[in-house]
Amino acid sequence: MADKKNLLLLFDHPTEPVFMDKGGNGTVFDVPDSYVTDRYNQMCKKVQRRVSSASEKNVLVKEIAIPDLSCPMRLGRSEQFSLFLTSHRKMASHLIEIFTKMPTVDELQSVAVYARDRVNPVLFNYALSVALLHRPDTKDLELPAFAQIFPDRFIDSQMLRSMREESFVVERSAARLPVVSSVKYTASDLDVEHRLWYFREDLGVNLHHWHWHLVYPIEASDRSIVDKDRRGELFYYMHQQIIARYNAERLSNHMARVQPFNNLDEPIAEGYFPKMDSLVASRAYPPRFDHTRLSDVDRPKDQLRVGIDDMKRWRERIYEAIHQGYVLDTNNEKIVLDDSKGIDILGNIIEASDLTPNSTLYGDFHNMGHILIAYSHDPTNKHLEYAGVMGDASTAMRDPIFYKWHAFIDNMFQEHKRLLSPYEKQELCFPDVRVESIQVESQGQVNKLTTFWQESDVDMSRGLDFVPRGHVLARFTHLQHHAFSYTIKVENSSEATRYGYVRIFLAPKLDDRNAPMLLEQQRLMMVELDKFVVTMPPGSHTITRNSTESSVTIPFERTFRNLDKLEELQNFLCGCGWPQHMLIPKGRPEGLRFELFVMVSNYEEDKVEQTAADCGCSIAASYCGLRDRLYPDRKSMGFPFDRKPRRGSEILENFLTPNMRAVEVIITHEDRTEKLRELPARS
Ligand code: CUO
């Protein structure tokens, strides 16, 4: 029987033929002659002998009757795959179905080997990743990080060229030097938005976004792949949190909150020049000039036709549904947008996923927004240009317009949330439980956190095609902070042990004009830092928790994989999660005032009875959920800040019940870089 781990080798060197050596030690797939594409039919064995070393391992590929792949093969090998395009999603969904329906790993391996050289490489990667994540016999496999397979989506083209040069010239990989990513390379200081480069272009942030959309596909023939617990609500919440985090970074850089892109007729003031080349398409990612206007998109080749008027119609219908408190399904039946499920239904409608109750009426609003923006430079395909970075989940967050678009999307969700009744005191209180005090400590300092720059390396060699094998490191400069710990003193005045759900948030204290914020503004900037369960015996109790344990983040090594630690990393089965190094905002050199908020709610009321066993994928449940299980919190996502505050609690101080506390925390940014070993200059 095939070793399922060999399936992961099919991700390596995505544009090279499948019969060339894969993996670090020269594994070769022994491909049936009928599987080899016409171009290489005569020379496959010869090439294999030439490229593989003595230490090679042969993987026998069984010859089977291959299912019809004509649908996924409609997308050319060197075209650009986009998840936001319906026609591409249909192709992916077809291929996912083929992969998931293969009865055994042997047969899956066989069809995947066959498809690999015939299907678009990014489409292949996406479909195989989704299938592996969802097949019972492969879901424990750890997928390779997308950045290692498609480095071109994460680094600039100059760096890519240097990495190829390094691997070609320096034969021994131990002697190769890391290639350093230039800092702030996409624009100059003339571009005010460029102050946010470290957030928008961060490797971990973009990987998180790509991975989230992999775990939550928009469409698949097998409905269970899309229909996950509270999927629509999680779409809203995860993206709402991105906007909250982005706004905290903007404030750190003396910038006002992001303006929603709500007038589709207005030009987009912010241009974006990605400076990246797509390896698959062998083209540069198209830029968007300042003040570009959206136009109707009509690209018959992509079976794509969407107009600004469609968007306006969908928007009006969605707002009407929100204000009426119900949506209409395809039978014209009302589905009420109630307090608990309404947000989930709206999420499915607005995104829009396969779960939308009525795509004819409410359209494909969010996805088509990405598409209109992504093709704004060539809406009719006159210049035969591909989509800009907004067209793909792995690159969209690089562009300032992403945040303006999602701020607009978030406004729609908030319109619904504002119509719900505020939480009353009794819904917020936890009788007998009182939070006495909270503090954070870092480097011996109380309620003071520090950020700085740090250099880290990532091995990108698996994504470099047609170059000699061996590691090639890319060196990134990214934001980092000193780890910290929370100390929370609680008093349980009852006679019995109580179980609490500790919810920790952080929000700026003052707005961009240095004025105190009303809670109605501040609650939208509340960034979730952690959520965990505690046992509280009667009496006083001190809870301590480290920042590295956060329910929002994945460990640092997951983003910047240390080659020596790969063995340990096998335990980290699930890649979705906010990167640990971006847990807190940058702050300012002179210090920026934040409010740290802690609430202990009654876990007996919040807990969710799980029907499936724990799969070990629980490291970053807040934004990513739990694999195959229910979202681990009965409360609405973002609770207690997801609704407008009750009367009389216009500021945070008045909102607090005895089971809550807030304390001021200062985040200071030190403008220094923790460097790795110095490197000789490159010519
Ligand atoms: Cu994640 Cu718009 O959904 O990018």
Boltz pocket constraint, residues with backbone or C-beta under 6 A from the ligand:
constraints:
  - pocket:
      binder: B
      contacts: [[A, 209], [A, 213], [A, 239], [A, 366], [A, 370], [A, 393], [A, 396], [A, 406]]
      max_distance: 6.0
